[in-house]
Amino acid sequence: MEPGHKKRSRLVDSKTGHHNIFQVKVDFFSEPYDITVIADVKKYKVFTMKKEVSDTQRRGRGRPRAFDREQALDCAVDIFWAKGYGPTSIEDLTSQMGINPASLYGAFGKKHDLFLQALDQYAETIGGLPTKAFLKEQDIRRAVESLFDTTIHCATAAKRPRGCLLISVASEMAASDPEVRKKLSRGYAARVAVFAERIAEAQETGWLPNQPEAESQAKMIVSITHSLIARARMGASRNELSKLAGCFLDLLVPMSD
Protein backbone atom coordinates (compact mmCIF):
# COMPACT_ATOMS: atom_id res chain seq x y z
CA MET A 1 0.00 0.00 0.00
CA GLU A 2 1.38 3.42 -0.98
CA PRO A 3 1.98 6.10 1.72
CA GLY A 4 -1.25 7.99 2.37
CA HIS A 5 -3.50 5.29 0.92
CA LYS A 6 -6.70 4.80 2.93
CA LYS A 7 -8.79 1.73 3.46
CA ARG A 8 -12.14 2.61 5.15
CA SER A 9 -14.67 0.34 6.87
CA ARG A 10 -17.83 1.25 8.85
CA LEU A 11 -17.33 0.48 12.51
CA VAL A 12 -20.83 1.36 13.79
CA ASP A 13 -23.75 1.63 11.43
CA SER A 14 -25.83 3.96 13.56
CA LYS A 15 -26.28 7.70 13.69
CA THR A 16 -25.83 9.86 16.69
CA GLY A 17 -26.93 13.33 15.72
CA HIS A 18 -24.92 14.16 12.61
CA HIS A 19 -22.04 11.88 13.53
CA ASN A 20 -20.93 8.53 12.19
CA ILE A 21 -18.03 6.50 13.56
CA PHE A 22 -15.60 4.97 11.10
CA GLN A 23 -12.37 2.98 11.30
CA VAL A 24 -9.81 4.16 8.79
CA LYS A 25 -6.55 2.36 8.03
CA VAL A 26 -3.81 4.69 6.77
CA ASP A 27 -0.21 3.97 5.80
CA PHE A 28 2.14 6.79 6.76
CA PHE A 29 5.43 6.15 4.88
CA SER A 30 4.72 2.41 4.82
CA GLU A 31 3.87 2.34 8.56
CA PRO A 32 0.21 1.17 9.04
CA TYR A 33 -2.00 2.82 11.64
CA ASP A 34 -5.61 2.21 12.71
CA ILE A 35 -7.50 5.48 13.14
CA THR A 36 -10.96 5.75 14.67
CA VAL A 37 -12.72 8.86 13.36
CA ILE A 38 -15.86 10.67 14.44
CA ALA A 39 -17.19 12.03 11.17
CA ASP A 40 -19.35 15.11 10.73
CA VAL A 41 -20.72 16.28 7.40
CA LYS A 42 -17.67 18.42 6.55
CA LYS A 43 -15.38 17.95 9.53
CA TYR A 44 -13.22 15.04 10.56
CA LYS A 45 -11.67 14.75 13.97
CA VAL A 46 -9.23 12.05 15.05
CA PHE A 47 -10.62 10.24 18.06
CA THR A 48 -7.92 7.58 18.59
CA MET A 49 -4.88 6.50 16.63
CA LYS A 50 -2.68 3.47 17.16
CA LYS A 51 0.04 1.80 15.13
CA GLU A 52 -0.96 -1.48 13.57
CA VAL A 53 1.46 -4.24 14.50
CA SER A 54 1.76 -7.25 12.22
CA ASP A 55 2.38 -10.81 13.35
CA THR A 56 5.88 -10.59 11.91
CA GLN A 57 6.62 -7.45 13.94
CA ARG A 58 5.31 -9.13 17.09
CA ARG A 59 7.71 -12.00 16.52
CA GLY A 60 10.59 -9.63 15.75
CA ARG A 61 11.96 -8.48 12.44
CA GLY A 62 14.72 -11.08 12.37
CA ARG A 63 18.39 -10.64 11.55
CA PRO A 64 19.49 -9.59 8.06
CA ARG A 65 20.96 -12.27 5.86
CA ALA A 66 24.69 -12.64 6.43
CA PHE A 67 27.11 -12.74 3.49
CA ASP A 68 30.81 -12.35 2.75
CA ARG A 69 31.32 -8.78 1.57
CA GLU A 70 34.60 -9.47 -0.24
CA GLN A 71 33.17 -12.47 -2.04
CA ALA A 72 30.08 -10.48 -3.01
CA LEU A 73 32.28 -7.71 -4.45
CA ASP A 74 34.31 -10.26 -6.40
CA CYS A 75 31.06 -11.50 -7.94
CA ALA A 76 30.09 -7.91 -8.79
CA VAL A 77 33.46 -7.45 -10.48
CA ASP A 78 32.87 -10.53 -12.63
CA ILE A 79 29.38 -9.54 -13.75
CA PHE A 80 30.28 -5.91 -14.54
CA TRP A 81 33.39 -7.12 -16.34
CA ALA A 82 31.46 -9.66 -18.42
CA LYS A 83 28.36 -7.60 -19.27
CA GLY A 84 29.43 -3.98 -18.88
CA TYR A 85 27.82 -1.39 -16.62
CA GLY A 86 24.70 -0.50 -18.61
CA PRO A 87 23.46 -4.00 -19.49
CA THR A 88 23.99 -5.29 -15.94
CA SER A 89 20.69 -5.34 -14.03
CA ILE A 90 20.06 -5.45 -10.29
CA GLU A 91 18.68 -8.95 -10.82
CA ASP A 92 21.97 -9.98 -12.48
CA LEU A 93 23.90 -8.64 -9.51
CA THR A 94 21.78 -10.14 -6.75
CA SER A 95 21.67 -13.57 -8.39
CA GLN A 96 25.45 -13.66 -8.89
CA MET A 97 26.26 -12.12 -5.50
CA GLY A 98 23.83 -14.40 -3.66
CA ILE A 99 22.02 -11.59 -1.84
CA ASN A 100 18.59 -9.98 -2.07
CA PRO A 101 18.02 -6.41 -3.32
CA ALA A 102 17.52 -5.04 0.18
CA SER A 103 20.88 -6.42 1.30
CA LEU A 104 22.56 -5.07 -1.81
CA TYR A 105 21.23 -1.54 -1.27
CA GLY A 106 21.93 -1.71 2.46
CA ALA A 107 25.53 -2.86 2.06
CA PHE A 108 26.64 -1.20 -1.16
CA GLY A 109 24.13 1.52 -2.06
CA LYS A 110 22.79 2.01 -5.56
CA LYS A 111 24.09 0.23 -8.67
CA HIS A 112 26.53 3.06 -9.44
CA ASP A 113 27.87 3.00 -5.88
CA LEU A 114 28.42 -0.72 -6.18
CA PHE A 115 30.22 -0.27 -9.48
CA LEU A 116 32.66 2.22 -7.94
CA GLN A 117 33.34 -0.24 -5.11
CA ALA A 118 33.81 -3.01 -7.66
CA LEU A 119 36.46 -0.89 -9.39
CA ASP A 120 38.30 -0.53 -6.08
CA GLN A 121 37.98 -4.25 -5.42
CA TYR A 122 39.37 -5.07 -8.86
CA ALA A 123 42.27 -2.63 -8.46
CA GLU A 124 43.18 -4.16 -5.10
CA THR A 125 43.00 -7.75 -6.34
CA ILE A 126 43.35 -8.83 -9.98
CA GLY A 127 44.15 -5.37 -11.30
CA GLY A 128 46.96 -4.92 -8.79
CA LEU A 129 48.80 -8.15 -9.67
CA PRO A 130 50.92 -6.73 -12.54
CA THR A 131 52.26 -3.88 -10.38
CA LYS A 132 53.03 -6.29 -7.55
CA ALA A 133 54.92 -8.49 -10.00
CA PHE A 134 56.89 -5.45 -11.17
CA LEU A 135 57.87 -4.49 -7.63
CA LYS A 136 59.06 -8.00 -6.72
CA GLU A 137 61.92 -7.87 -9.23
CA GLN A 138 65.16 -6.03 -8.47
CA ASP A 139 66.44 -5.95 -12.06
CA ILE A 140 64.60 -3.28 -14.08
CA ARG A 141 64.39 -5.34 -17.26
CA ARG A 142 63.09 -8.34 -15.37
CA ALA A 143 60.61 -6.06 -13.57
CA VAL A 144 59.15 -4.72 -16.81
CA GLU A 145 59.10 -8.20 -18.32
CA SER A 146 57.23 -9.53 -15.27
CA LEU A 147 54.79 -6.62 -15.51
CA PHE A 148 53.99 -7.45 -19.14
CA ASP A 149 53.76 -11.20 -18.50
CA THR A 150 51.37 -10.78 -15.57
CA THR A 151 49.24 -8.29 -17.51
CA ILE A 152 48.89 -10.82 -20.33
CA HIS A 153 48.08 -13.63 -17.92
CA CYS A 154 45.35 -11.61 -16.16
CA ALA A 155 43.88 -10.40 -19.46
CA THR A 156 43.64 -13.91 -20.93
CA ALA A 157 42.72 -16.02 -17.87
CA ALA A 158 40.36 -18.81 -18.90
CA LYS A 159 37.88 -18.43 -16.02
CA ARG A 160 37.38 -14.68 -16.38
CA PRO A 161 36.30 -12.28 -19.12
CA ARG A 162 39.10 -11.18 -21.42
CA GLY A 163 40.73 -7.82 -20.98
CA CYS A 164 40.43 -5.73 -17.84
CA LEU A 165 37.51 -4.23 -15.93
CA LEU A 166 39.20 -0.82 -15.86
CA ILE A 167 40.23 -0.67 -19.51
CA SER A 168 37.47 -2.75 -21.09
CA VAL A 169 34.49 -1.33 -19.18
CA ALA A 170 35.25 1.66 -16.96
CA SER A 171 37.26 3.58 -19.56
CA GLU A 172 34.17 3.72 -21.80
CA MET A 173 32.28 5.47 -18.99
CA ALA A 174 35.04 7.93 -18.09
CA ALA A 175 34.05 10.54 -20.67
CA SER A 176 30.54 10.95 -19.22
CA ASP A 177 31.00 9.87 -15.59
CA PRO A 178 33.14 12.23 -13.46
CA GLU A 179 33.45 9.78 -10.55
CA VAL A 180 34.70 6.97 -12.76
CA ARG A 181 37.02 9.36 -14.58
CA LYS A 182 38.52 10.59 -11.30
CA LYS A 183 39.04 7.04 -10.05
CA LEU A 184 40.76 5.95 -13.28
CA SER A 185 42.93 9.08 -13.35
CA ARG A 186 44.12 8.49 -9.81
CA GLY A 187 44.90 4.86 -10.55
CA TYR A 188 46.84 5.81 -13.67
CA ALA A 189 48.84 8.45 -11.81
CA ALA A 190 49.66 5.99 -9.02
CA ARG A 191 50.99 3.37 -11.46
CA VAL A 192 53.04 5.94 -13.34
CA ALA A 193 54.58 7.13 -10.07
CA VAL A 194 55.55 3.58 -9.04
CA PHE A 195 57.16 2.78 -12.38
CA ALA A 196 58.87 6.17 -12.65
CA GLU A 197 60.52 5.73 -9.27
CA ARG A 198 62.09 2.42 -10.26
CA ILE A 199 63.13 3.74 -13.67
CA ALA A 200 64.77 6.78 -12.07
CA GLU A 201 66.76 4.47 -9.79
CA ALA A 202 67.89 2.44 -12.80
CA GLN A 203 68.95 5.63 -14.57
CA GLU A 204 70.95 6.78 -11.56
CA THR A 205 72.82 3.48 -11.40
CA GLY A 206 73.45 3.41 -15.13
CA TRP A 207 71.13 0.54 -15.98
CA LEU A 208 69.06 2.82 -18.20
CA PRO A 209 69.94 5.95 -20.22
CA ASN A 210 68.81 9.27 -18.75
CA GLN A 211 66.57 9.98 -21.72
CA PRO A 212 63.67 9.75 -22.09
CA GLU A 213 63.03 10.96 -18.56
CA ALA A 214 61.71 8.49 -16.03
CA GLU A 215 58.12 9.74 -15.99
CA SER A 216 57.84 9.60 -19.79
CA GLN A 217 59.16 6.04 -19.85
CA ALA A 218 56.74 5.07 -17.10
CA LYS A 219 53.83 6.44 -19.13
CA MET A 220 55.02 4.49 -22.15
CA ILE A 221 55.05 1.29 -20.09
CA VAL A 222 51.50 1.90 -18.82
CA SER A 223 50.34 2.61 -22.38
CA ILE A 224 51.84 -0.67 -23.55
CA THR A 225 49.96 -2.59 -20.86
CA HIS A 226 46.76 -0.91 -22.05
CA SER A 227 47.54 -1.98 -25.61
CA LEU A 228 48.12 -5.58 -24.54
CA ILE A 229 44.82 -5.60 -22.65
CA ALA A 230 42.94 -4.18 -25.64
CA ARG A 231 44.44 -6.80 -27.95
CA ALA A 232 43.51 -9.53 -25.47
CA ARG A 233 39.94 -8.24 -25.39
CA MET A 234 39.84 -8.52 -29.19
CA GLY A 235 40.88 -12.15 -29.04
CA ALA A 236 44.67 -12.15 -29.42
CA SER A 237 46.30 -15.34 -28.13
CA ARG A 238 48.65 -15.36 -25.15
CA ASN A 239 51.51 -16.41 -27.44
CA GLU A 240 50.86 -13.49 -29.80
CA LEU A 241 50.72 -11.04 -26.92
CA SER A 242 53.93 -12.41 -25.40
CA LYS A 243 55.81 -11.87 -28.66
CA LEU A 244 54.47 -8.33 -28.89
CA ALA A 245 55.47 -7.64 -25.28
CA GLY A 246 58.97 -8.97 -25.97
CA CYS A 247 59.42 -6.45 -28.80
CA PHE A 248 58.31 -3.60 -26.57
CA LEU A 249 60.62 -4.80 -23.81
CA ASP A 250 63.68 -4.79 -26.11
CA LEU A 251 62.87 -1.25 -27.20
CA LEU A 252 62.31 0.10 -23.69
CA VAL A 253 64.88 -1.83 -21.71
CA PRO A 254 67.54 -3.35 -24.02
CA MET A 255 69.55 -6.24 -22.65
CA SER A 256 72.89 -5.09 -21.25
CA ASP A 257 76.08 -6.21 -22.96
N, C-alpha and C positions, 0 to 999 in steps of 0.2 A: 504494500500500500504506500502511495506517495505521501510525503509530508503534507499535512493539511487536509488530507482526504477524510471525509466524514462517512460514517456508517450509522444511520439513525434507526432506532426501534422504539415503539410506544411502550412505556413502562406501565402506565395506568390509563386505562381508557375511560376516564370519567372527568367531568368538568367541575371545577370549583371556581365559581365566578367566571372570569375570563381566562383562567389559567389552565394549562395542560402540563403534565409532567412527562418529560421524555428522558431517555438514556441515549447519550450520543458518544460514539467511540471516535476519537480523533488521534491521528498519528502526528506528533510533533517531532520532526527530524528523525523519523523512524522509531520513536519511542511511543508506544501505545498508552493511552490514558482512557479511563471511563469517566465521563462527565454526566452528572445528573443535572438537568436544566429545568427551571420553572419558566414556562414560555407564556408570554403575553402576546397580544396581536402584533405589536411592532417592537417589543423589547424582549431581550433575552438576558437573564441573569444566571450566573453560575452558582448553583446551590452547593454541590460537592464535587471534588475532583480527586481522583486517585490513579496512580500509575498501575496499568495492567501488567501483571507478572505472569509470564508463561511457565509451563511445566519445566522447560529447559532451564530457565533462569532460576527456578526454585531449586533445581538440582545442582546449579552451578554451571558456569559457562564452559568449564573444561580447559585444559591446557592446550596451547597452540601446538601444531604438529612440529616435531623436532626434525631438523635436517642439517647436513654438513654444509656449511656456507661455502667453503673452498670447493668442494665437489660440485655444488650447484653452480658456482661461477665458472668452473671448468666446462660444465655442460652448456652454459650460456655462450661461452667462447666458441665452442664447436658449432652450435646452431647458427650464430651470427656469421661465423666464418664460412659455413657451407651455403647459407641461403642469402646472406647480405642483410643489411639493416631493414630496409623497406619491406621486403617479402616476408620477414619473420614476424609471426603473429604471437600474441600472448599465449594462445593455445599451444603453439609450437614450443614455446619456452617452458611452460608449466609441465607439459608432458615429458620433455627431455630432462628437465631439472628435478622432476619428481615431487613437485610442490603444487599447492592450489593457488589460484590467483590472489587470494587474500594474503597468503604467506609471502608471495612474490612482492606485492606492493608494500607489505609491512617491513620486509627485510631489505629490499633494494630500491623501492620507489617505482616510478613510472618506467616504461620501456626504455626511454632515452637515458635515464639515470642508470639503469642496469647495463646498458651498452657501454657507457663511460667506465663503469666498474669492470666490465669484461675486458676493456682495453687495458686497464691497469693490471688485471689478472694475467692477461696474455704477456704483457711486457715483463712481468715479474717471473714468469715461468718459461714457456716455450720461446717467446720473443727475446728473452734475456740470455738464452743459451749461447748464441754466437759471440756475444761480448765477453761472457765468462770464459769461453774457450780461448779467445784472444788474450785475455789477461793471465791465463795460466802459463803461457809460453814466455820464456825469457828472451829468446832470439826473435828479432822483429820480423824476419821473413817467415819463420815458423808460426809466429803469432797471426800474421795476415793470412797465411795458408790455412791455419786452423779456423779462422773466422769464416773464410769462404767455404771450407768443407762443411762446417756446422750449419751455415746458412742453407747450403744445398740440401743437406740431410733433413733439416726441419721443413723446408719448402716442398720436399718430395716424399715425406713419410707416408707409408701405405695406409695407415689407419686414420689419417686426418685429411682435410681438404688441402689441395695444392696451393702453394703460395704462402701468404702471410695475412693475418687478420688486419694488421695495420696498413700494409701496402695494397692488398687486394680489395679490402672493404672500406676501411676508415678513410683512406686517402681520397676516395670518391666523394665523401661527405664533407671534406675539409673546406671546400670552396663556399659551401652554403651553411655550414654549422660552425660557429665561432668556438664553441667548447671543444669540439673534436679537433679543430685546427690548432688551438692552443696546446692541447695535449700532444699532438703529433709534433708540433714545433719544439716543445720542450724535450721530448724524447730524442728528436734529431740532434738538438744542440748538446744534449748529454752524451750521446754516442760520439759525436765529433770531438768533444772535449777529451774523452777517454783516449781515443785513438791519437789525437794530436799530442797529448802528453807523452805517450810512448814513442811516437815518431820523433819528437823533439829530443828525447833522451838518446835515441839512435843517431840523430844528427850530431849531437854533442860528442858522442864517443867515436864518430867517424864511420858508423855502420851505414849511414845514408848520407847522400849529398845535402847541402844546406838549402838547395832549391829543387823543387818548389818548397815554399815554407810549410811548416808542419800542419797548420790548420787547413791549407789547401789540399795537401795530400790526404788528410783525414776525410775531408769532404769527398774526394775522389773515391776513397775506399767505401764510404757509405753509399755513394751513388752506384758503385759496382754491385754491392749487395742487393740494392733495389732492382738492378737490371737482372740479376740472377733469379730473384724472386718472381719478377714479371715473366721471364722465360719459363720458369717452372709452372706458373699458373697457366701458360699457354700450351703446356704439354711436353716441354723439352725433357729428355731423359736425364737421369743423374750423370751418366757417362758424358753426355754432351755438355752439360753444365760444368762438370769437373775440368774438361779440356778448355772451355772458355775461361774458367777461373784461373787455370794455370797460365794462360797467355797474359791475363791481367797482372798476375803475380810477378811474372818476369819483367813486365814493364815498370811496375811500381817499385818492386824490391828485387833487383837483379841479384843473382847468386854471387857471392864474393869469390875472388880468385884464390 
